[in-house]
Amino acid sequence: MPMYLFISGPEILFIGLVVLLVFGADKIPEISKGLGKSIRAVKDATEEVKSEIKKSAKSNGVDTESIKKDIDDVKDKIDEIGGSIKRKL
């Protein structure tokens, strides 16, 4: 069974059952709608912050692409090291 956020299928079903018992079937659509709006607001705020950082970096002459490339290179090296360690275990 697939795992989402380190929660397996039976655990998700149990959480759903508890939510159903606590809030009732008539409140679940309302709760889902509110949760969806909240998630959307967080995503929008995140994108706005990213946009402001990029705009500020660009106006100050910072080359974000080269920094991103350097970070990606470091990530790849860490993944290589981590992969070899996992294989040894």
N, CA, C and O atoms as a DFTB+ gen file, in Angstrom:
356 C
 N C O
     1  1       0.825      -1.183       0.000
     2  2       0.000       0.000       0.000
     3  2       0.868       1.245       0.000
     4  3       1.897       1.275       0.675
     5  1       0.475       2.283      -0.748
     6  2       1.294       3.494      -0.775
     7  2       1.226       4.247       0.553
     8  3       0.243       4.173       1.291
     9  1       2.313       4.976       0.826
    10  2       2.360       5.770       2.049
    11  2       2.440       7.241       1.674
    12  3       3.204       7.624       0.788
    13  1       1.656       8.056       2.346
    14  2       1.660       9.490       2.145
    15  2       1.990      10.143       3.481
    16  3       1.311       9.911       4.481
    17  1       3.027      10.954       3.488
    18  2       3.461      11.637       4.704
    19  2       3.703      10.649       5.839
    20  3       3.364      10.923       6.990
    21  1       4.286       9.510       5.514
    22  2       4.606       8.466       6.478
    23  2       3.363       7.881       7.148
    24  3       3.433       7.376       8.268
    25  1       2.218       7.954       6.448
    26  2       0.974       7.378       6.945
    27  2       0.529       6.334       5.938
    28  3       0.407       6.632       4.750
    29  1       0.285       5.113       6.397
    30  2      -0.129       4.044       5.490
    31  2      -1.648       4.061       5.304
    32  3      -2.357       4.822       5.963
    33  1      -2.128       3.220       4.409
    34  2      -3.545       3.162       4.066
    35  2      -4.470       2.937       5.251
    36  3      -5.418       3.700       5.432
    37  1      -4.224       1.903       6.073
    38  2      -5.116       1.678       7.219
    39  2      -5.153       2.855       8.196
    40  3      -6.193       3.141       8.789
    41  1      -4.026       3.530       8.360
    42  2      -4.002       4.691       9.253
    43  2      -4.838       5.829       8.690
    44  3      -5.522       6.528       9.437
    45  1      -4.787       6.020       7.372
    46  2      -5.607       7.051       6.733
    47  2      -7.085       6.720       6.911
    48  3      -7.886       7.606       7.212
    49  1      -7.451       5.457       6.729
    50  2      -8.846       5.050       6.922
    51  2      -9.292       5.277       8.362
    52  3     -10.413       5.725       8.599
    53  1      -8.431       4.976       9.315
    54  2      -8.765       5.188      10.723
    55  2      -8.981       6.673      11.009
    56  3      -9.934       7.043      11.694
    57  1      -8.106       7.516      10.487
    58  2      -8.247       8.961      10.678
    59  2      -9.555       9.439      10.055
    60  3     -10.267      10.250      10.647
    61  1      -9.875       8.937       8.855
    62  2     -11.139       9.298       8.205
    63  2     -12.342       8.887       9.028
    64  3     -13.313       9.638       9.124
    65  1     -12.294       7.714       9.621
    66  2     -13.390       7.234      10.465
    67  2     -13.549       8.117      11.697
    68  3     -14.671       8.455      12.076
    69  1     -12.446       8.491      12.319
    70  2     -12.504       9.366      13.494
    71  2     -13.093      10.719      13.112
    72  3     -13.924      11.260      13.841
    73  1     -12.670      11.270      11.978
    74  2     -13.208      12.551      11.513
    75  2     -14.708      12.428      11.281
    76  3     -15.470      13.317      11.661
    77  1     -15.132      11.340      10.665
    78  2     -16.554      11.109      10.407
    79  2     -17.342      11.036      11.712
    80  3     -18.428      11.607      11.817
    81  1     -16.805      10.341      12.696
    82  2     -17.499      10.218      13.977
    83  2     -17.544      11.536      14.743
    84  3     -18.551      11.854      15.374
    85  1     -16.466      12.297      14.690
    86  2     -16.396      13.543      15.456
    87  2     -17.243      14.645      14.824
    88  3     -17.993      15.325      15.523
    89  1     -17.131      14.824      13.521
    90  2     -17.795      15.948      12.868
    91  2     -19.124      15.582      12.219
    92  3     -19.974      16.454      12.036
    93  1     -19.320      14.338      11.872
    94  2     -20.550      13.936      11.200
    95  2     -20.430      14.104       9.702
    96  3     -19.616      14.886       9.210
    97  1     -21.256      13.354       8.980
    98  2     -21.179      13.340       7.517
    99  2     -21.560      14.677       6.900
   100  3     -21.050      15.023       5.835
   101  1     -22.446      15.440       7.541
   102  2     -22.892      16.700       6.954
   103  2     -21.841      17.805       7.038
   104  3     -21.898      18.753       6.255
   105  1     -20.893      17.714       7.954
   106  2     -19.862      18.753       8.117
   107  2     -18.602      18.492       7.297
   108  3     -17.807      19.409       7.089
   109  1     -18.406      17.275       6.834
   110  2     -17.164      16.929       6.131
   111  2     -16.958      17.757       4.863
   112  3     -15.842      18.230       4.647
   113  1     -17.977      17.962       4.002
   114  2     -17.740      18.812       2.821
   115  2     -17.335      20.238       3.186
   116  3     -16.489      20.840       2.524
   117  1     -17.938      20.769       4.233
   118  2     -17.601      22.121       4.678
   119  2     -16.156      22.189       5.182
   120  3     -15.431      23.141       4.891
   121  1     -15.755      21.184       5.928
   122  2     -14.384      21.121       6.443
   123  2     -13.393      20.970       5.292
   124  3     -12.345      21.615       5.279
   125  1     -13.727      20.119       4.328
   126  2     -12.851      19.913       3.168
   127  2     -12.691      21.196       2.369
   128  3     -11.593      21.523       1.917
   129  1     -13.783      21.917       2.199
   130  2     -13.734      23.180       1.461
   131  2     -12.825      24.182       2.174
   132  3     -11.999      24.840       1.541
   133  1     -12.981      24.291       3.479
   134  2     -12.138      25.200       4.255
   135  2     -10.674      24.799       4.215
   136  3      -9.790      25.650       4.111
   137  1     -10.423      23.498       4.298
   138  2      -9.052      22.994       4.232
   139  2      -8.435      23.281       2.866
   140  3      -7.272      23.672       2.772
   141  1      -9.220      23.084       1.815
   142  2      -8.736      23.373       0.463
   143  2      -8.383      24.839       0.282
   144  3      -7.359      25.168      -0.316
   145  1      -9.234      25.724       0.801
   146  2      -8.957      27.163       0.712
   147  2      -7.691      27.528       1.487
   148  3      -6.897      28.357       1.043
   149  1      -7.515      26.902       2.644
   150  2      -6.323      27.178       3.451
   151  2      -5.056      26.731       2.741
   152  3      -4.057      27.451       2.726
   153  1      -5.097      25.545       2.154
   154  2      -3.937      25.039       1.418
   155  2      -3.624      25.956       0.247
   156  3      -2.458      26.251      -0.017
   157  1      -4.652      26.407      -0.454
   158  2      -4.460      27.310      -1.593
   159  2      -3.823      28.621      -1.133
   160  3      -2.926      29.143      -1.796
   161  1      -4.286      29.153       0.002
   162  2      -3.726      30.400       0.523
   163  2      -2.248      30.238       0.872
   164  3      -1.449      31.139       0.616
   165  1      -1.884      29.106       1.448
   166  2      -0.479      28.852       1.788
   167  2       0.360      28.755       0.519
   168  3       1.461      29.303       0.460
   169  1      -0.156      28.057      -0.501
   170  2       0.579      27.948      -1.771
   171  2       0.768      29.320      -2.407
   172  3       1.851      29.639      -2.896
   173  1      -0.291      30.132      -2.399
   174  2      -0.187      31.471      -2.978
   175  2       0.835      32.320      -2.227
   176  3       1.623      33.038      -2.844
   177  1       0.822      32.240      -0.904
   178  2       1.783      33.004      -0.109
   179  2       3.209      32.540      -0.389
   180  3       4.125      33.359      -0.471
   181  1       3.398      31.237      -0.534
   182  2       4.718      30.692      -0.842
   183  2       5.216      31.201      -2.184
   184  3       6.370      31.607      -2.314
   185  1       4.345      31.177      -3.176
   186  2       4.730      31.670      -4.499
   187  2       5.048      33.164      -4.462
   188  3       5.961      33.624      -5.147
   189  1       4.299      33.915      -3.668
   190  2       4.550      35.350      -3.556
   191  2       5.919      35.617      -2.926
   192  3       6.649      36.502      -3.373
   193  1       6.259      34.861      -1.901
   194  2       7.564      35.020      -1.250
   195  2       8.681      34.660      -2.221
   196  3       9.678      35.376      -2.315
   197  1       8.518      33.546      -2.948
   198  2       9.523      33.156      -3.945
   199  2       9.701      34.254      -4.983
   200  3      10.824      34.592      -5.358
   201  1       8.592      34.803      -5.442
   202  2       8.640      35.856      -6.453
   203  2       9.384      37.084      -5.934
   204  3      10.198      37.670      -6.648
   205  1       9.104      37.470      -4.696
   206  2       9.773      38.633      -4.109
   207  2      11.272      38.392      -3.948
   208  3      12.078      39.290      -4.195
   209  1      11.640      37.196      -3.540
   210  2      13.064      36.872      -3.377
   211  2      13.773      36.933      -4.723
   212  3      14.858      37.504      -4.832
   213  1      13.156      36.342      -5.753
   214  2      13.770      36.364      -7.085
   215  2      13.887      37.788      -7.608
   216  3      14.905      38.161      -8.191
   217  1      12.839      38.584      -7.397
   218  2      12.863      39.968      -7.876
   219  2      13.940      40.771      -7.151
   220  3      14.653      41.559      -7.772
   221  1      14.056      40.572      -5.847
   222  2      15.067      41.273      -5.062
   223  2      16.473      40.846      -5.477
   224  3      17.369      41.680      -5.605
   225  1      16.660      39.554      -5.684
   226  2      17.971      39.052      -6.107
   227  2      18.339      39.606      -7.470
   228  3      19.486      39.987      -7.704
   229  1      17.366      39.650      -8.369
   230  2      17.631      40.159      -9.718
   231  2      17.987      41.641      -9.680
   232  3      18.889      42.081     -10.393
   233  1      17.278      42.420      -8.847
   234  2      17.562      43.854      -8.777
   235  2      18.914      44.131      -8.122
   236  3      19.510      45.182      -8.359
   237  1      19.405      43.199      -7.299
   238  2      20.714      43.361      -6.663
   239  2      21.834      42.698      -7.446
   240  3      22.980      42.684      -6.998
   241  1      21.514      42.150      -8.609
   242  2      22.522      41.563      -9.474
   243  2      23.005      40.186      -9.053
   244  3      24.107      39.782      -9.424
   245  1      22.210      39.466      -8.292
   246  2      22.584      38.120      -7.855
   247  2      22.135      37.123      -8.916
   248  3      20.982      37.136      -9.349
   249  1      23.062      36.257      -9.330
   250  2      22.748      35.246     -10.344
   251  2      22.192      34.007      -9.647
   252  3      22.949      33.159      -9.173
   253  1      20.875      33.909      -9.589
   254  2      20.240      32.798      -8.879
   255  2      20.403      31.476      -9.612
   256  3      20.399      30.419      -8.981
   257  1      20.544      31.513     -10.918
   258  2      20.678      30.263     -11.679
   259  2      21.977      29.538     -11.339
   260  3      21.990      28.315     -11.201
   261  1      23.074      30.294     -11.205
   262  2      24.344      29.639     -10.862
   263  2      24.304      29.095      -9.437
   264  3      24.873      28.041      -9.155
   265  1      23.634      29.813      -8.543
   266  2      23.493      29.331      -7.167
   267  2      22.659      28.057      -7.152
   268  3      22.993      27.099      -6.456
   269  1      21.574      28.048      -7.922
   270  2      20.711      26.865      -8.001
   271  2      21.491      25.678      -8.561
   272  3      21.340      24.552      -8.086
   273  1      22.326      25.930      -9.571
   274  2      23.127      24.855     -10.159
   275  2      24.104      24.295      -9.129
   276  3      24.270      23.080      -9.025
   277  1      24.748      25.175      -8.372
   278  2      25.678      24.725      -7.329
   279  2      24.961      23.885      -6.267
   280  3      25.480      22.859      -5.825
   281  1      23.787      24.319      -5.870
   282  2      23.014      23.571      -4.875
   283  2      22.622      22.208      -5.421
   284  3      22.701      21.206      -4.709
   285  1      22.197      22.164      -6.683
   286  2      21.828      20.885      -7.298
   287  2      23.024      19.939      -7.375
   288  3      22.878      18.734      -7.171
   289  1      24.208      20.484      -7.669
   290  2      25.419      19.656      -7.704
   291  2      25.709      19.049      -6.329
   292  3      26.045      17.869      -6.221
   293  1      25.577      19.859      -5.293
   294  2      25.807      19.366      -3.933
   295  2      24.775      18.298      -3.580
   296  3      25.116      17.280      -2.977
   297  1      23.513      18.526      -3.953
   298  2      22.461      17.529      -3.695
   299  2      22.787      16.204      -4.371
   300  3      22.628      15.138      -3.777
   301  1      23.242      16.279      -5.617
   302  2      23.586      15.056      -6.344
   303  2      24.716      14.300      -5.655
   304  3      24.667      13.076      -5.534
   305  1      25.732      15.029      -5.205
   306  2      26.847      14.381      -4.509
   307  2      26.381      13.734      -3.206
   308  3      26.811      12.631      -2.868
   309  1      25.514      14.414      -2.486
   310  2      24.985      13.849      -1.241
   311  2      24.166      12.600      -1.532
   312  3      24.263      11.610      -0.806
   313  1      23.355      12.640      -2.596
   314  2      22.562      11.469      -2.976
   315  2      23.453      10.289      -3.348
   316  3      23.147       9.144      -3.015
   317  1      24.564      10.572      -4.043
   318  2      25.500       9.500      -4.395
   319  2      26.090       8.862      -3.142
   320  3      26.161       7.638      -3.032
   321  1      26.506       9.690      -2.214
   322  2      27.080       9.177      -0.966
   323  2      26.024       8.415      -0.178
   324  3      26.291       7.329       0.336
   325  1      24.827       8.980      -0.083
   326  2      23.745       8.315       0.638
   327  2      23.362       6.999      -0.002
   328  3      23.062       6.032       0.699
   329  1      23.367       6.948      -1.334
   330  2      23.036       5.708      -2.032
   331  2      24.044       4.617      -1.758
   332  3      23.673       3.459      -1.563
   333  1      25.330       4.979      -1.743
   334  2      26.349       3.959      -1.469
   335  2      26.261       3.480      -0.026
   336  3      26.512       2.308       0.254
   337  1      25.912       4.360       0.876
   338  2      25.752       3.958       2.278
   339  2      24.555       3.025       2.418
   340  3      24.632       2.029       3.137
   341  1      23.460       3.331       1.748
   342  2      22.275       2.472       1.812
   343  2      22.570       1.090       1.252
   344  3      22.115       0.081       1.791
   345  1      23.335       1.050       0.163
   346  2      23.669      -0.250      -0.430
   347  2      24.513      -1.087       0.524
   348  3      24.367      -2.308       0.579
   349  1      25.398      -0.429       1.277
   350  2      26.251      -1.160       2.218
   351  2      25.455      -1.684       3.403
   352  3      25.807      -2.709       3.987
   353  1      24.394      -0.993       3.756
   354  2      23.574      -1.443       4.892
   355  2      22.680      -2.548       4.420
   356  3      21.897      -3.086       5.203
